[in-house]
Amino acid sequence: MRALTPAERLIVAADFKPDPLKGENRNWVRRQALLLADSLKGSGVCLKVNSILRAHGYDLIDEIHNRGLGVFADLKLYDIGETLSTDGALLREVKPELLTVVCTAGVTAMQALKTALPDTEVLGVTVLTSLKEADAQAMFICSTEEAVLRFGQLARAAGIDGLTSSPREAGMLRARFGVCMSINTPAIRPTWATVLGDDQNPDRIMTPAKAVEAGADRIIVGRPIVRAANPYDAAMRTIEEIASAVV
């Protein structure tokens, strides 16, 4: 993996949810995502989209690219190999820089997706950052850390490019897999930001600098930037923190 600039290490999550009581709908969500992309022009960051892609289709990726930003298609794909191969073929035309697949889809399915998308960095989703230890035990019959390592091993066997997991597991993943896969961490909370109604497991969140120091290649930040009075300034502040932690 090539060396990333501090700006390239930041992914901004365009996670907007409509409120019908306010007259907001899926077209409103699209406008908000593109307004955010406009506000981040020239920053060098990547924009993460998921639900919006399902609502509006892959042409949205082209629209974001036209604004000079990279695209992280956080679709968390999960299906049999033939279907994921088809997903890859459909996505290949719009060339997202990053794409997620759920590791529990299995080695064969992840291989099929990567074969169809040789120029996109495919990331395996391990254990969602909202899940707690009791959830991991109930769902995977093991600890969170053991589940993350198991899924990381599946991703490695499939030959995909990286992993997404909470920053709490970044150091463990780096120790196990070295530099053969990128490590990408959501659940990032800068000390200067407060997220009302935060749905992340507080035991698995970390600041931008701490996540990078722990071994994360990229961090994913949503509401602290998206809900800021000036998203560009908030992104620049986050990039500065990343730069301070890069050795």
C-alpha positions as CSV (number, residue, x, y, z in Angstrom):
1,M,0.0,0.0,0.0
2,R,1.4,3.4,-1.0
3,A,2.0,6.1,1.7
4,L,-1.0,8.2,2.4
5,T,-1.0,11.9,3.1
6,P,-2.8,13.1,6.3
7,A,-5.8,14.2,4.2
8,E,-6.0,10.8,2.5
9,R,-6.1,9.2,5.9
10,L,-9.4,10.9,6.7
11,I,-12.8,9.5,5.4
12,V,-15.8,11.7,6.1
13,A,-19.1,9.8,6.5
14,A,-22.0,11.5,4.7
15,D,-24.5,9.8,7.0
16,F,-27.7,11.8,6.6
17,K,-31.2,10.6,7.6
18,P,-34.4,12.2,6.4
19,D,-37.1,13.4,8.7
20,P,-40.6,13.3,7.1
21,L,-41.9,15.5,9.8
22,K,-39.6,18.3,8.5
23,G,-40.5,17.6,4.9
24,E,-37.2,15.8,4.3
25,N,-37.0,12.8,1.9
26,R,-34.4,10.8,0.0
27,N,-33.8,13.7,-2.4
28,W,-33.1,16.0,0.5
29,V,-30.5,13.4,1.7
30,R,-28.9,13.5,-1.8
31,R,-28.7,17.3,-1.7
32,Q,-27.1,17.2,1.8
33,A,-24.4,14.7,0.6
34,L,-23.6,16.8,-2.4
35,L,-23.6,20.0,-0.3
36,L,-21.1,18.3,2.0
37,A,-19.0,17.3,-1.0
38,D,-19.0,20.9,-2.2
39,S,-18.0,22.2,1.2
40,L,-15.0,19.7,1.3
41,K,-13.6,20.5,-2.1
42,G,-9.9,20.9,-2.1
43,S,-9.5,19.1,1.3
44,G,-8.2,15.9,-0.2
45,V,-10.4,13.7,1.9
46,C,-12.6,10.8,0.8
47,L,-16.4,10.8,1.3
48,K,-18.2,7.7,2.7
49,V,-21.7,6.9,1.4
50,N,-23.9,3.9,2.1
51,S,-27.7,4.4,2.5
52,I,-27.7,7.2,0.0
53,L,-26.2,4.9,-2.7
54,R,-29.0,2.5,-2.1
55,A,-31.6,5.2,-2.5
56,H,-30.1,7.0,-5.6
57,G,-27.8,4.5,-7.3
58,Y,-24.2,4.5,-8.4
59,D,-24.4,7.7,-10.5
60,L,-23.9,9.5,-7.2
61,I,-20.4,8.2,-7.1
62,D,-19.7,10.0,-10.4
63,E,-21.2,13.2,-8.9
64,I,-18.9,13.1,-5.9
65,H,-15.9,12.3,-8.1
66,N,-16.8,15.4,-10.2
67,R,-16.3,17.4,-7.1
68,G,-12.8,16.2,-6.7
69,L,-13.3,13.8,-3.8
70,G,-12.6,10.1,-3.5
71,V,-15.5,7.8,-2.7
72,F,-15.8,5.1,-0.1
73,A,-18.8,2.9,-1.1
74,D,-19.7,1.5,2.3
75,L,-22.2,-1.0,1.0
76,K,-21.2,-3.9,3.3
77,L,-21.9,-6.4,0.6
78,Y,-23.0,-9.8,1.7
79,D,-24.0,-12.6,-0.7
80,I,-22.8,-15.7,-2.6
81,G,-19.8,-15.4,-4.9
82,E,-21.8,-15.1,-8.1
83,T,-23.8,-12.2,-6.8
84,L,-20.8,-10.4,-5.4
85,S,-19.0,-10.9,-8.7
86,T,-22.0,-9.2,-10.3
87,D,-21.9,-6.4,-7.7
88,G,-18.2,-5.9,-8.6
89,A,-18.9,-5.8,-12.3
90,L,-21.6,-3.1,-11.8
91,L,-19.4,-1.0,-9.5
92,R,-16.3,-1.2,-11.7
93,E,-17.7,1.3,-14.1
94,V,-17.9,4.1,-11.4
95,K,-14.6,3.2,-9.8
96,P,-15.1,3.8,-6.1
97,E,-11.8,4.1,-4.4
98,L,-12.9,2.0,-1.4
99,L,-15.7,-0.6,-0.9
100,T,-16.8,-2.8,2.0
101,V,-17.8,-6.4,2.1
102,V,-18.9,-8.4,5.2
103,C,-16.2,-10.9,6.1
104,T,-18.8,-13.5,7.0
105,A,-19.7,-13.7,3.3
106,G,-16.7,-16.1,3.2
107,V,-13.5,-16.5,1.3
108,T,-14.9,-17.5,-2.0
109,A,-17.4,-14.6,-2.2
110,M,-14.8,-12.0,-1.2
111,Q,-12.4,-13.4,-3.8
112,A,-15.0,-13.1,-6.5
113,L,-15.7,-9.5,-5.5
114,K,-12.0,-8.6,-5.6
115,T,-11.5,-10.3,-8.9
116,A,-14.2,-8.1,-10.4
117,L,-12.8,-4.9,-8.8
118,P,-9.0,-5.1,-9.3
119,D,-8.6,-1.3,-9.0
120,T,-10.8,-0.7,-6.0
121,E,-9.5,-1.2,-2.4
122,V,-11.9,-3.8,-1.0
123,L,-12.2,-3.8,2.8
124,G,-13.6,-6.6,5.0
125,V,-16.0,-5.6,7.8
126,T,-15.1,-7.5,11.0
127,V,-17.3,-6.7,14.0
128,L,-19.5,-3.6,13.8
129,T,-18.4,-0.8,16.2
130,S,-21.8,-0.6,17.8
131,L,-21.6,-4.2,19.1
132,K,-20.6,-4.9,22.7
133,E,-18.8,-7.8,24.3
134,A,-22.1,-9.6,25.1
135,D,-23.2,-9.2,21.5
136,A,-20.0,-10.8,20.3
137,Q,-20.5,-13.7,22.6
138,A,-24.1,-14.2,21.6
139,M,-23.4,-13.9,17.8
140,F,-19.9,-15.4,17.4
141,I,-19.5,-17.4,20.6
142,C,-16.2,-15.7,21.3
143,S,-14.8,-12.4,22.5
144,T,-14.9,-9.3,20.2
145,E,-11.1,-9.5,19.7
146,E,-11.2,-13.2,18.8
147,A,-14.0,-12.5,16.3
148,V,-12.1,-9.6,14.7
149,L,-9.0,-11.8,14.3
150,R,-11.0,-14.7,12.8
151,F,-12.7,-12.4,10.3
152,G,-9.4,-10.7,9.5
153,Q,-7.9,-14.1,8.7
154,L,-10.8,-14.8,6.3
155,A,-10.1,-11.5,4.6
156,R,-6.4,-12.3,4.3
157,A,-7.1,-15.7,2.9
158,A,-9.4,-14.1,0.3
159,G,-6.7,-11.7,-0.8
160,I,-8.7,-8.5,-0.3
161,D,-7.0,-5.2,0.5
162,G,-7.9,-4.2,4.1
163,L,-10.2,-4.4,7.1
164,T,-12.6,-2.1,9.0
165,S,-12.8,-2.5,12.7
166,S,-13.0,-0.3,15.8
167,P,-9.8,1.6,16.7
168,R,-9.5,-0.6,19.8
169,E,-8.5,-3.5,17.6
170,A,-6.2,-1.6,15.3
171,G,-3.0,-2.5,17.2
172,M,-3.9,-6.1,17.4
173,L,-4.7,-6.3,13.7
174,R,-1.4,-4.6,12.8
175,A,0.5,-7.0,15.0
176,R,-1.2,-10.0,13.4
177,F,-1.2,-8.9,9.7
178,G,1.6,-6.4,9.5
179,V,1.3,-4.1,6.4
180,C,-0.3,-6.6,4.1
181,M,-3.8,-5.1,4.7
182,S,-4.9,-1.6,5.4
183,I,-6.7,-0.9,8.7
184,N,-9.6,1.5,8.6
185,T,-11.4,2.6,11.8
186,P,-14.8,4.1,12.3
187,A,-16.0,5.1,15.9
188,I,-13.6,8.0,15.9
189,R,-14.5,10.8,18.3
190,P,-12.3,13.9,18.5
191,T,-12.0,15.4,22.0
192,W,-13.5,18.7,20.8
193,A,-16.7,17.0,19.5
194,T,-19.8,16.0,21.3
195,V,-22.3,13.6,19.5
196,L,-25.8,13.7,20.9
197,G,-27.4,10.3,21.1
198,D,-24.1,8.6,20.2
199,D,-24.8,5.0,19.1
200,Q,-21.2,3.8,19.3
201,N,-19.9,1.5,22.0
202,P,-17.9,3.8,24.3
203,D,-15.5,1.0,25.0
204,R,-14.4,0.9,21.4
205,I,-14.1,4.5,20.4
206,M,-10.8,6.5,20.1
207,T,-9.6,10.0,19.1
208,P,-8.1,10.5,15.7
209,A,-4.5,10.7,17.0
210,K,-4.8,7.7,19.2
211,A,-6.3,5.6,16.4
212,V,-3.4,6.5,14.0
213,E,-0.9,5.8,16.8
214,A,-2.5,2.4,17.4
215,G,-2.0,1.5,13.7
216,A,-4.9,2.7,11.7
217,D,-4.2,3.7,8.1
218,R,-7.4,5.7,7.8
219,I,-10.0,7.0,10.2
220,I,-13.7,7.5,9.5
221,V,-15.4,10.5,11.0
222,G,-19.0,11.3,10.5
223,R,-21.1,13.5,12.8
224,P,-18.3,15.5,14.5
225,I,-17.5,16.9,11.0
226,V,-20.9,16.7,9.2
227,R,-22.7,18.4,12.0
228,A,-20.1,21.1,12.6
229,A,-20.9,24.7,11.8
230,N,-18.1,24.6,9.2
231,P,-17.4,21.0,8.0
232,Y,-14.3,22.1,6.0
233,D,-12.7,23.7,9.1
234,A,-13.6,20.6,11.2
235,A,-12.0,18.3,8.6
236,M,-8.9,20.5,8.5
237,R,-8.7,20.3,12.3
238,T,-9.0,16.5,12.1
239,I,-6.3,16.3,9.4
240,E,-4.0,18.4,11.6
241,E,-4.5,15.9,14.5
242,I,-3.8,13.0,12.1
243,A,-0.6,14.7,10.9
244,S,0.6,15.1,14.5
245,A,0.3,11.4,15.1
246,V,1.9,10.1,11.8
247,V,5.5,9.0,12.5
